[in-house]
């Protein structure tokens, strides 16, 4: 039995719609930006920044309580707490880049 024209046009429309879906999906894939390079540097960097911040605070508190004079730290005074916190906040910000 021969196919009717209605059935042929419906099949052609379905095939055309599937082609359009595929082309839209490919265009959508091209829009996604891939992260440049690898991010292996992030973990050592945020661990290092965090440790620098903690060590800065520990050294400041020990030197302030014992009266030891460290040339730059003694001049900064209470700003040392802020500096240590900035290092630790930078480490936290870097950790969000890790995949």
C-alpha positions in Angstrom: 0.0 0.0 0.0 1.4 3.4 -0.9 1.9 6.0 1.9 -0.3 9.0 2.0 1.1 12.5 1.5 0.1 13.4 5.0 2.2 10.7 6.4 5.2 11.6 4.3 5.0 15.3 5.3 4.6 14.4 8.9 7.7 12.2 8.7 9.7 14.9 7.0 8.6 17.5 9.6 9.7 15.1 12.4 13.0 14.5 10.7 13.5 18.3 10.2 12.6 19.0 13.9 15.1 16.4 15.1 17.8 18.0 12.9 17.0 21.4 14.4 17.2 19.9 17.9 20.6 18.4 17.2 21.9 21.7 15.7 20.6 23.6 18.7 22.2 21.2 21.1 25.5 21.5 19.2 25.3 25.3 19.3 24.5 25.1 23.0 27.6 23.0 23.6 29.8 25.5 21.8 28.5 28.3 24.1 29.9 26.7 27.2 33.3 28.0 28.0 35.9 25.5 29.1 38.2 26.5 32.0 41.6 27.4 30.6 44.3 25.0 31.5 44.5 22.8 34.5 43.9 24.0 38.0 46.5 21.9 39.8 48.2 25.0 41.2 45.1 25.9 43.2 45.5 23.4 46.1 49.1 24.2 46.9 48.4 27.9 46.6 45.5 28.0 49.0 47.2 25.7 51.5 50.3 28.0 51.4 48.2 31.2 51.8 46.3 29.6 54.7 49.5 28.5 56.4 51.1 31.9 56.0 48.1 33.5 57.6 48.1 31.2 60.5 51.9 31.4 61.0 51.7 35.2 60.8 49.1 35.3 63.6 50.9 32.8 65.8 54.2 34.7 65.4 52.5 38.0 66.1 50.8 36.7 69.3 53.9 35.0 70.6 56.1 38.1 70.0 53.5 40.5 71.4 53.1 38.5 74.6 56.8 37.9 75.2 58.0 41.4 74.3 60.2 40.2 71.4 60.8 43.0 68.8 60.3 41.9 65.2 61.1 44.9 63.0 58.1 45.0 60.7 55.6 43.2 62.9 56.2 45.4 66.0 55.6 48.6 63.9 52.3 47.3 62.5 50.8 46.6 65.9 47.2 45.3 65.9 47.2 45.5 62.1 48.9 42.1 62.2 45.6 40.5 63.0 44.1 42.0 59.8 47.0 40.9 57.7 46.8 37.3 59.0 43.0 37.3 58.3 43.5 38.6 54.8 45.9 35.8 54.0 43.4 33.2 55.3 40.5 34.9 53.4 42.6 34.8 50.2 43.2 31.1 50.8 39.4 30.6 51.2 38.8 32.6 47.9 41.3 30.4 46.1 39.8 27.2 47.4 36.6 28.1 45.5 38.5 27.7 42.2 39.5 24.1 42.9 37.9 21.4 40.9 
